Amino acid sequence: MPSIRPWFSLIRALWVLLREGVITALPDEGAPPPIVTLKRIARFVERKRASNQAQSTVLSRALNRLGPSWVKLGQFLATRPDIVGKSIALDLELLQDRMDPFSQEEARERVERTLFAPLEELYSQFGRPVAAASVAQVHKAIVQDDDGTEHSVAVKVIRPGIRARFAHDLKTFYTAAHALERFFPATRRLRLIDSVDMLAASAKLEMDLRLEAAGFSEMAQNIRNDEGFRLPDIDWARSGRDCLTMDWVDGIKMNDLTALRASHHDLPTLANRINQAFLHHALRDGFFHADMHPGNLFVAPDGDIVAVDLGISGRIGKPEKRFLAEILYGFITRDYRRVAEVHFEAGYVPAHKDVASFAQALRAVGEPIHGQPADKVSMASLLSLLFEVTELFEMKTQPQLLLLQKTMVVVEGVARSLDPHFNMWTSAEPIVTDYVRKQIGPIGVMSDLNEGARAAGRLVRMAPEFARRLETLSEEIDTMAKNGVRLDQPTIEAIGKAEARHSRSGRVALWIIAAAAVAGVWTLF
């Protein structure tokens, strides 16, 4: 039965997490009774070495044992301190996506099958892998141009079997999310199923390198007039679904501070540049690089920041951009009433809650931050406090903002590593203020009027179709009023099968949980 396999995968994953000491590392405060019980069992089951090792090491080992999909899940959960707790979220941010490389022969086969040509016709040289991660690995190669000159390129190749493996593990993640929301109603506020949807969509994009190439192209077009930040050029003739070729970046990684200083780069300037570049991409363009850790950022000899690996990118629409800008601007200007109103206007906080009380709670978040020196204010701390406050007011998690929040925290960390005295608010204020002015001021009003006029024009063109559909609906309602609601035979059969399948899978789940409990007791005694 197809629905059984995810449960067995969950049991295996739980066993690995128990053995590696991850369960005992979960926070006690606020944990539901089943987690507390599980932690007590875990102390008897976990390996002895786990109790003497750092939490980040334990997490990394467990997720790497479970496989590439779980590493991706761990990185994604770094954006959800409201689920895993602040401490574990911070450790998951340090999770390195490093795997053993696959063979040169498999890489050759992938490239040739994708580009329909022998490797020797595509590249003058094709070196061994220089980096390997859960989804793909990178080779350094050399290509010859039409004029006979040669230049170095980076070739990213998809890991064999990764799509099938992720599809299998994704069913497990969905099973866990559905079970939690069904048996623990309090978790529904966290929108776990929506979060798995986001993870699935992100992974689907990351595993088709044509889409990553298109992302590079789109972002390059967005930033064509920006200074100090650029992307490598894509070689479209040597890129496909399983293979992506781009210019090799000669530069210094942003975490190599010694080399940056030795090359006389201005580190405070770089810190300000990376933060403002990210805010421009998010607020102005609505499309941003969502994996901006130092390993993906290089400083070129001319001082430009060059970003690579756009496998994970994020998008936010106009409503989210305006929400984010007004939230940041409200905290900068200490206008907590406006910050509260924005939450209600966006529909993120239930309408029956009191705006004034919510503004008071937000003041409790903002004032301690303003009371500190500006270079000590942390976006990570702000977001963590904001999670706690919004939970009190039953604010539903917004999956579309999670990736943005996580990237914002990572970018802040990169900037602080370059300049310990980095003033995040001073850096962000001109970008945020300019965006708010354009969106809320006369320019924004004119833009909204223009969009409204275009929408009205589309409605006028669609009016005949609306009228036809309304007439059809009226006739159907009239028929229903005379004859009642009727279901055809296929619909009745489909409903019956769905109900039977639901009951059967529920019974199977209970038997598997019971078997797992018996196995756990047998292991202990």
LINTA-V672888 format. One record per residue. N is the residue number from 1. PHI is phi in radians with two decimals (999 if undefined). PSI is psi in radians with two decimals (999 if undefined). Layout:
[[N | PHI | PSI] [N | PHI | PSI]]
This chain:
[[1 | 999 | 2.21] [2 | -1.04 | -0.53] [3 | -1.34 | -0.15] [4 | -1.38 | -0.66] [5 | -0.99 | -0.76] [6 | -1.03 | -0.58] [7 | -1.19 | -0.69] [8 | -1.14 | -0.66] [9 | -1.10 | -0.68] [10 | -1.12 | -0.73] [11 | -1.10 | -0.75] [12 | -1.08 | -0.78] [13 | -1.09 | -0.74] [14 | -1.07 | -0.70] [15 | -1.09 | -0.76] [16 | -1.10 | -0.76] [17 | -1.13 | -0.65] [18 | -1.13 | -0.88] [19 | -1.11 | -0.63] [20 | -1.51 | -0.01] [21 | 1.48 | 0.22] [22 | -1.24 | -0.68] [23 | -1.10 | -0.74] [24 | -1.17 | -0.33] [25 | -1.44 | -0.18] [26 | -1.11 | 2.54] [27 | -1.15 | 2.50] [28 | -1.37 | -0.67] [29 | -1.15 | 2.18] [30 | 1.37 | 0.03] [31 | -1.27 | 2.42] [32 | -1.20 | 2.75] [33 | -0.91 | -0.71] [34 | -1.05 | -0.62] [35 | -1.21 | -0.70] [36 | -1.06 | -0.77] [37 | -1.11 | -0.75] [38 | -1.10 | -0.65] [39 | -1.12 | -0.64] [40 | -1.15 | -0.74] [41 | -1.13 | -0.69] [42 | -1.06 | -0.54] [43 | -1.13 | -0.46] [44 | -1.52 | -0.34] [45 | -1.74 | -0.56] [46 | -1.14 | 2.70] [47 | -1.15 | 2.62] [48 | -1.11 | -0.64] [49 | -1.13 | -0.44] [50 | -1.11 | -0.61] [51 | -1.25 | -0.27] [52 | -1.85 | 0.14] [53 | -2.03 | 2.75] [54 | -1.12 | 2.62] [55 | -1.04 | -0.68] [56 | -1.12 | -0.65] [57 | -1.16 | -0.75] [58 | -1.07 | -0.79] [59 | -1.09 | -0.81] [60 | -1.06 | -0.78] [61 | -1.12 | -0.77] [62 | -1.11 | -0.82] [63 | -1.20 | -0.63] [64 | -1.20 | -0.56] [65 | -1.14 | -0.65] [66 | -1.30 | -0.43] [67 | 2.11 | 3.02] [68 | -0.99 | -0.68] [69 | -1.11 | -0.65] [70 | -1.26 | -0.55] [71 | -1.10 | -0.76] [72 | -1.08 | -0.73] [73 | -1.07 | -0.74] [74 | -1.06 | -0.77] [75 | -1.11 | -0.65] [76 | -1.18 | -0.70] [77 | -1.19 | -0.25] [78 | -1.08 | -0.37] [79 | -1.49 | -0.04] [80 | -2.14 | 1.13] [81 | -1.07 | -0.35] [82 | -1.22 | -0.32] [83 | -1.71 | -0.91] [84 | -1.72 | -0.12] [85 | 1.63 | 2.66] [86 | -1.10 | -0.74] [87 | -1.08 | -0.85] [88 | -1.19 | -0.65] [89 | -1.04 | -0.73] [90 | -1.13 | -0.67] [91 | -1.19 | -0.64] [92 | -1.19 | -0.48] [93 | -1.09 | -0.48] [94 | -1.50 | -0.06] [95 | -1.10 | 2.11] [96 | -1.59 | 2.22] [97 | -1.51 | 1.35] [98 | -2.18 | 2.24] [99 | -2.27 | 2.87] [100 | -1.16 | 2.45] [101 | -1.22 | 2.64] [102 | -1.54 | 2.97] [103 | -1.21 | 2.75] [104 | -1.10 | -0.60] [105 | -1.15 | -0.72] [106 | -1.16 | -0.66] [107 | -1.12 | -0.76] [108 | -1.04 | -0.81] [109 | -1.06 | -0.70] [110 | -1.11 | -0.81] [111 | -1.13 | -0.82] [112 | -1.14 | -0.67] [113 | -1.21 | -0.58] [114 | -1.34 | -0.70] [115 | -1.75 | -0.03] [116 | 0.99 | 0.75] [117 | -2.76 | 2.65] [118 | -1.11 | 2.59] [119 | -1.02 | -0.66] [120 | -1.16 | -0.44] [121 | -1.39 | -0.37] [122 | -1.58 | -0.68] [123 | -2.33 | 2.46] [124 | -1.20 | -0.66] [125 | -2.44 | 2.57] [126 | -2.39 | 1.79] [127 | -1.43 | 3.09] [128 | -1.19 | 2.80] [129 | -1.11 | 2.42] [130 | -1.79 | -0.24] [131 | -2.77 | 2.49] [132 | -2.37 | 2.30] [133 | -2.23 | -3.00] [134 | -1.23 | -0.56] [135 | -1.70 | -0.63] [136 | -2.69 | 2.99] [137 | -2.33 | 2.83] [138 | -2.07 | 2.34] [139 | -2.01 | 2.56] [140 | -1.64 | 2.31] [141 | -2.43 | 3.00] [142 | -2.23 | 2.34] [143 | -2.08 | 2.68] [144 | -1.89 | 2.22] [145 | -1.36 | 3.03] [146 | -1.09 | -0.52] [147 | -1.51 | 0.09] [148 | 1.64 | -0.18] [149 | -1.31 | 2.70] [150 | -2.06 | 2.59] [151 | -2.57 | 2.74] [152 | -1.46 | 2.54] [153 | -2.36 | 2.79] [154 | -1.83 | 2.28] [155 | -2.03 | 2.02] [156 | -1.70 | 2.23] [157 | -2.18 | 2.29] [158 | -1.16 | 2.45] [159 | -1.23 | 2.31] [160 | -1.05 | 2.39] [161 | 1.35 | 0.02] [162 | -1.20 | -0.59] [163 | -1.18 | -0.77] [164 | -1.14 | -0.69] [165 | -1.14 | -0.74] [166 | -1.20 | -0.66] [167 | -1.07 | -0.68] [168 | -1.15 | -0.83] [169 | -1.19 | -0.50] [170 | -1.11 | -0.64] [171 | -1.07 | -0.65] [172 | -1.13 | -0.76] [173 | -1.11 | -0.72] [174 | -1.12 | -0.71] [175 | -1.05 | -0.78] [176 | -1.11 | -0.76] [177 | -1.12 | -0.78] [178 | -1.10 | -0.72] [179 | -1.12 | -0.75] [180 | -1.11 | -0.79] [181 | -1.20 | -0.47] [182 | -1.37 | -0.80] [183 | -1.60 | -0.30] [184 | -2.25 | 1.46] [185 | -0.96 | -0.47] [186 | -1.10 | -0.41] [187 | -1.35 | -0.17] [188 | -1.13 | -0.49] [189 | -1.06 | -0.49] [190 | -1.38 | -0.23] [191 | 0.95 | 0.99] [192 | -1.12 | -0.70] [193 | -1.13 | -0.71] [194 | -1.09 | -0.63] [195 | -1.17 | -0.69] [196 | -1.14 | -0.64] [197 | -1.01 | -0.75] [198 | -1.13 | -0.75] [199 | -1.07 | -0.75] [200 | -1.09 | -0.79] [201 | -1.13 | -0.74] [202 | -1.10 | -0.77] [203 | -1.17 | -0.66] [204 | -1.06 | -0.73] [205 | -1.18 | -0.70] [206 | -1.18 | -0.47] [207 | -1.62 | 0.10] [208 | -2.12 | 1.78] [209 | -1.21 | -0.28] [210 | -1.12 | -0.62] [211 | -1.26 | -0.61] [212 | -1.12 | -0.74] [213 | -1.05 | -0.73] [214 | -1.12 | -0.64] [215 | -1.10 | -0.75] [216 | -1.02 | -0.77] [217 | -1.12 | -0.77] [218 | -1.13 | -0.79] [219 | -1.18 | -0.65] [220 | -1.05 | -0.67] [221 | -1.19 | -0.67] [222 | -1.11 | -0.64] [223 | -1.81 | 0.28] [224 | -1.05 | -0.47] [225 | -1.77 | 0.04] [226 | -1.42 | 2.67] [227 | -1.96 | 2.49] [228 | 1.54 | -0.02] [229 | -2.51 | 2.23] [230 | -2.60 | 3.06] [231 | -2.21 | 2.71] [232 | -1.21 | 2.61] [233 | -1.32 | 2.53] [234 | -1.63 | 2.38] [235 | -1.65 | 1.63] [236 | -1.14 | -0.53] [237 | -1.18 | -0.39] [238 | -2.01 | 0.54] [239 | -2.28 | 2.53] [240 | -2.78 | -2.80] [241 | -1.06 | -0.73] [242 | -1.89 | 0.10] [243 | -2.60 | 2.31] [244 | -2.32 | 2.17] [245 | -1.99 | 2.28] [246 | -2.50 | 2.91] [247 | -1.02 | 2.45] [248 | -1.28 | 2.36] [249 | -1.70 | 2.02] [250 | -1.65 | 1.86] [251 | -2.93 | -3.08] [252 | -1.85 | 2.28] [253 | -1.08 | 2.55] [254 | -1.21 | -0.24] [255 | -1.62 | 0.01] [256 | -1.65 | 1.33] [257 | -1.13 | -0.60] [258 | -1.08 | -0.81] [259 | -1.16 | -0.65] [260 | -1.10 | -0.74] [261 | -1.18 | -0.69] [262 | -1.12 | -0.50] [263 | -1.56 | 0.11] [264 | 1.11 | 0.61] [265 | -1.41 | 2.53] [266 | -1.47 | 1.79] [267 | -1.15 | -0.76] [268 | -1.04 | -0.63] [269 | -1.14 | -0.72] [270 | -1.10 | -0.70] [271 | -1.07 | -0.80] [272 | -1.15 | -0.67] [273 | -1.15 | -0.75] [274 | -1.20 | -0.63] [275 | -1.19 | -0.79] [276 | -1.22 | -0.58] [277 | -1.10 | -0.79] [278 | -1.07 | -0.77] [279 | -1.12 | -0.66] [280 | -1.05 | -0.82] [281 | -1.09 | -0.73] [282 | -1.28 | -0.87] [283 | -1.43 | -0.77] [284 | -1.35 | -0.81] [285 | -1.70 | -0.45] [286 | 1.24 | 0.25] [287 | -2.47 | 2.10] [288 | -2.42 | 2.68] [289 | -1.23 | 2.12] [290 | -1.85 | 0.29] [291 | -2.40 | 0.96] [292 | -1.59 | 0.87] [293 | -1.39 | 2.84] [294 | -1.01 | -0.48] [295 | -1.16 | -0.35] [296 | -1.77 | 0.12] [297 | -2.16 | 2.22] [298 | -2.12 | 2.66] [299 | -1.91 | 2.02] [300 | -1.28 | 2.84] [301 | -0.97 | -0.51] [302 | -1.46 | 0.05] [303 | 1.64 | -0.13] [304 | -1.21 | 2.55] [305 | -1.55 | 2.25] [306 | -2.05 | 2.15] [307 | -1.77 | 2.39] [308 | -2.13 | 3.08] [309 | 0.98 | 1.36] [310 | -1.70 | 0.52] [311 | -1.08 | -0.57] [312 | -1.96 | 2.00] [313 | -2.26 | 2.84] [314 | -2.26 | 2.65] [315 | -2.30 | 2.49] [316 | -2.37 | 2.48] [317 | -1.46 | 3.13] [318 | -1.03 | -0.74] [319 | -1.07 | -0.72] [320 | -1.21 | -0.66] [321 | -1.09 | -0.77] [322 | -1.15 | -0.72] [323 | -1.02 | -0.89] [324 | -1.04 | -0.82] [325 | -1.09 | -0.76] [326 | -1.21 | -0.58] [327 | -1.13 | -0.88] [328 | -1.09 | -0.76] [329 | -1.12 | -0.68] [330 | -1.11 | -0.70] [331 | -1.21 | -0.65] [332 | -1.10 | -0.75] [333 | -1.60 | -0.03] [334 | 1.12 | 0.54] [335 | -1.65 | 1.35] [336 | -1.24 | -0.51] [337 | -1.06 | -0.76] [338 | -1.18 | -0.66] [339 | -1.05 | -0.74] [340 | -1.13 | -0.79] [341 | -1.05 | -0.65] [342 | -1.10 | -0.71] [343 | -1.04 | -0.73] [344 | -1.26 | -0.70] [345 | -1.10 | -0.61] [346 | -1.35 | -0.19] [347 | 1.38 | 0.28] [348 | -1.40 | -0.48] [349 | -1.95 | 2.36] [350 | -0.94 | 2.45] [351 | -1.11 | -0.41] [352 | -1.35 | -0.14] [353 | -1.35 | 2.77] [354 | -1.57 | 2.19] [355 | -1.10 | -0.76] [356 | -1.10 | -0.71] [357 | -1.16 | -0.67] [358 | -1.17 | -0.69] [359 | -1.09 | -0.66] [360 | -1.10 | -0.74] [361 | -1.12 | -0.68] [362 | -1.17 | -0.58] [363 | -1.08 | -0.62] [364 | -1.15 | -0.43] [365 | -1.41 | -0.79] [366 | -1.37 | -0.69] [367 | -1.11 | -0.76] [368 | -1.04 | -0.56] [369 | -1.21 | -0.74] [370 | -1.22 | -0.36] [371 | -1.35 | -0.17] [372 | -1.70 | 2.81] [373 | -1.03 | 2.51] [374 | -1.02 | -0.59] [375 | -1.35 | -0.06] [376 | -1.76 | -0.12] [377 | -1.34 | 2.24] [378 | -1.98 | 2.28] [379 | -1.09 | -0.62] [380 | -1.05 | -0.76] [381 | -1.15 | -0.71] [382 | -1.06 | -0.84] [383 | -1.16 | -0.64] [384 | -1.11 | -0.78] [385 | -1.14 | -0.64] [386 | -1.13 | -0.67] [387 | -1.03 | -0.78] [388 | -1.13 | -0.73] [389 | -1.22 | -0.79] [390 | -1.13 | -0.50] [391 | -1.12 | -0.66] [392 | -1.09 | -0.50] [393 | -1.81 | 0.37] [394 | 1.01 | 0.57] [395 | -1.27 | 2.22] [396 | -1.30 | 2.50] [397 | -1.10 | 2.43] [398 | -1.84 | 1.68] [399 | -0.98 | -0.59] [400 | -1.17 | -0.31] [401 | -1.73 | -0.19] [402 | -1.10 | -0.83] [403 | -1.12 | -0.64] [404 | -1.12 | -0.78] [405 | -1.10 | -0.76] [406 | -1.08 | -0.78] [407 | -1.15 | -0.65] [408 | -1.05 | -0.73] [409 | -1.16 | -0.74] [410 | -1.11 | -0.78] [411 | -1.09 | -0.70] [412 | -1.07 | -0.73] [413 | -1.09 | -0.71] [414 | -1.09 | -0.79] [415 | -1.10 | -0.72] [416 | -1.18 | -0.56] [417 | -1.18 | -0.55] [418 | -1.36 | -0.65] [419 | -2.47 | 1.73] [420 | -0.99 | -0.38] [421 | -1.75 | 0.33] [422 | -1.02 | 2.24] [423 | -1.73 | 1.73] [424 | -1.07 | -0.73] [425 | -1.21 | -0.71] [426 | -1.10 | -0.66] [427 | -1.20 | -0.71] [428 | -1.40 | -0.49] [429 | -0.98 | -0.84] [430 | -1.11 | -0.61] [431 | -1.22 | -0.83] [432 | -1.16 | -0.78] [433 | -1.06 | -0.76] [434 | -1.11 | -0.71] [435 | -1.17 | -0.78] [436 | -1.08 | -0.73] [437 | -1.07 | -0.73] [438 | -1.25 | -0.54] [439 | -1.49 | -0.58] [440 | -1.82 | -0.44] [441 | -1.36 | -2.89] [442 | -0.99 | -0.65] [443 | -1.11 | -0.76] [444 | -1.13 | -0.70] [445 | -1.09 | -0.78] [446 | -1.10 | -0.69] [447 | -1.10 | -0.76] [448 | -1.12 | -0.71] [449 | -1.11 | -0.69] [450 | -1.11 | -0.78] [451 | -1.11 | -0.70] [452 | -1.10 | -0.69] [453 | -1.14 | -0.73] [454 | -1.13 | -0.71] [455 | -1.11 | -0.72] [456 | -1.09 | -0.68] [457 | -1.09 | -0.72] [458 | -1.12 | -0.68] [459 | -1.11 | -0.70] [460 | -1.09 | -0.74] [461 | -1.16 | -0.52] [462 | -1.59 | -0.03] [463 | -0.98 | -0.78] [464 | -1.04 | -0.71] [465 | -1.14 | -0.71] [466 | -1.03 | -0.77] [467 | -1.09 | -0.72] [468 | -1.10 | -0.77] [469 | -1.14 | -0.68] [470 | -1.11 | -0.69] [471 | -1.12 | -0.76] [472 | -1.09 | -0.76] [473 | -1.08 | -0.71] [474 | -1.07 | -0.72] [475 | -1.15 | -0.71] [476 | -1.17 | -0.68] [477 | -1.12 | -0.71] [478 | -1.09 | -0.71] [479 | -1.12 | -0.74] [480 | -1.11 | -0.66] [481 | -1.13 | -0.59] [482 | -1.42 | -0.74] [483 | -1.93 | -0.11] [484 | 1.42 | 3.04] [485 | -1.45 | 2.26] [486 | -2.13 | 2.40] [487 | -1.87 | 2.35] [488 | -1.33 | 2.89] [489 | -1.06 | -0.78] [490 | -1.01 | -0.68] [491 | -1.14 | -0.75] [492 | -1.08 | -0.76] [493 | -1.13 | -0.70] [494 | -1.11 | -0.71] [495 | -1.11 | -0.75] [496 | -1.07 | -0.77] [497 | -1.13 | -0.69] [498 | -1.11 | -0.75] [499 | -1.12 | -0.74] [500 | -1.12 | -0.74] [501 | -1.13 | -0.69] [502 | -1.10 | -0.80] [503 | -1.14 | -0.72] [504 | -1.13 | -0.78] [505 | -1.16 | -0.59] [506 | -1.12 | -0.73] [507 | -1.15 | -0.70] [508 | -1.08 | -0.75] [509 | -1.06 | -0.75] [510 | -1.12 | -0.70] [511 | -1.15 | -0.69] [512 | -1.16 | -0.74] [513 | -1.08 | -0.74] [514 | -1.09 | -0.75] [515 | -1.09 | -0.71] [516 | -1.11 | -0.70] [517 | -1.12 | -0.76] [518 | -1.08 | -0.74] [519 | -1.09 | -0.67] [520 | -1.13 | -0.76] [521 | -1.12 | -0.72] [522 | -1.08 | -0.68] [523 | -1.12 | -0.68] [524 | -1.21 | -0.68] [525 | -1.88 | 999]]
